Amino acid sequence: MAKILPEFQFFYLIETSHYFIHDGKSVHRVGYGITIRPRKRVCEYSDQSGGEQSFTNTFYGPYGQIASLENLVKEKVASKTHYIYGEPVEWLSPNSGMTIQDLNSLVLDIIDTEPFDIYPLKPYYLPFDNRPRHNSITPHRVKMNPLKYLDVVQIPDILLPYQDM
């Protein structure tokens, strides 16, 4: 049976709330990823780390474009990627010198230069964590009510067809 891909999903940036010891210094890890269910995903990070985590920035867009964004980010940060057991992961190396703000700027630059229909969540929903106001943020609800959730001044053209449903 073929897997059915979601129509829309989220791209997130994360900076761990806990510290790692690296070269004798305490550092946060900076990373990124994609998800269909951001609230579930942030809870998984929290459960796995033993501490509350949050996404510093969260973006929404068509599945294929979000996947392309993630691939472009991977390409651009390839030399800065962290490795676990010899495998590259979606975390930046503490030696990279890249901050969460640098990563966010990179993502915004990619979104601005590519023909993407990807939009950030409103600042009200950031940081994205396990608060009750995040319960309603699903691909379907954002698609049906983009002005409530996305940091846009008008409904993006790609979402107009869903407004009559």
HUGI-V335351 format. One record per residue. N is the residue number from 1. SS is DSSP state (a for helix, b for strand, c for the rest). OMEGA is omega in degrees with one decimal (NA if undefined). Layout:
n-><N,N>
ss-><SS,SS>
omega-><OMEGA,OMEGA>
//
This chain:
n-><1,2,3,4,5,6,7,8,9,10,11,12,13,14,15,16,17,18,19,20,21,22,23,24,25,26,27,28,29,30,31,32,33,34,35,36,37,38,39,40,41,42,43,44,45,46,47,48,49,50,51,52,53,54,55,56,57,58,59,60,61,62,63,64,65,66,67,68,69,70,71,72,73,74,75,76,77,78,79,80,81,82,83,84,85,86,87,88,89,90,91,92,93,94,95,96,97,98,99,100,101,102,103,104,105,106,107,108,109,110,111,112,113,114,115,116,117,118,119,120,121,122,123,124,125,126,127,128,129,130,131,132,133,134,135,136,137,138,139,140,141,142,143,144,145,146,147,148,149,150,151,152,153,154,155,156,157,158,159,160,161,162,163,164,165>
ss-><c,c,c,c,c,c,c,b,b,b,b,b,b,b,b,c,c,c,c,b,b,b,c,c,b,b,b,c,c,b,b,b,b,b,b,c,c,a,a,a,a,a,a,a,a,a,a,a,a,c,c,c,c,c,b,b,b,b,b,b,b,b,a,a,a,a,a,a,a,a,a,a,a,a,a,a,c,a,a,a,b,b,b,b,c,c,b,b,b,b,b,b,c,a,a,a,c,c,c,a,a,a,a,a,a,a,a,a,a,a,a,a,a,c,c,c,c,c,b,b,b,c,a,a,a,c,c,b,c,c,c,a,a,a,c,c,c,c,a,a,a,a,a,a,c,a,a,a,a,b,c,c,c,c,c,c,a,a,a,a,a,a,a,a,c>
omega-><-178.5,177.2,178.1,-178.8,178.1,-179.8,-178.6,175.4,-173.2,171.4,-176.1,172.1,-178.9,169.5,-175.5,177.5,177.9,-177.5,170.2,173.8,179.3,-177.5,177.1,-179.8,175.1,-179.1,170.1,171.6,177.8,-178.5,-176.3,177.1,178.0,179.8,173.3,-176.8,-175.1,-179.0,177.6,-177.7,179.5,176.7,176.9,176.2,-179.4,-179.7,-176.6,-176.5,-178.6,179.1,-179.7,178.6,176.9,174.0,-178.1,178.3,179.6,-177.5,-176.2,177.7,178.7,-176.1,-177.0,179.0,177.0,177.2,177.3,177.1,179.6,179.5,177.7,176.7,179.1,179.1,-174.8,-179.8,-175.9,-178.6,-178.1,-174.8,175.6,178.1,174.0,-175.7,176.8,-178.6,177.3,178.6,-178.1,174.3,178.1,177.7,175.1,178.1,-175.2,-176.7,-178.0,179.4,175.9,177.5,176.9,-180.0,177.5,177.8,177.8,-180.0,179.3,177.6,178.9,-179.5,-179.7,-175.1,178.8,178.8,-177.1,170.9,-177.7,-173.3,178.4,170.6,177.0,178.1,178.3,-177.3,-179.5,-9.8,-178.3,-179.9,-173.8,178.9,-179.3,-178.4,178.6,-179.5,-173.0,-175.5,177.0,178.1,-177.6,-177.4,177.4,179.0,-176.6,-177.5,-174.6,-178.4,177.4,-170.5,-173.7,179.2,-179.6,179.2,175.7,-179.0,178.1,-177.8,-177.3,-178.8,-179.6,-178.3,-177.2,-175.1,179.6,-176.0,NA>
//
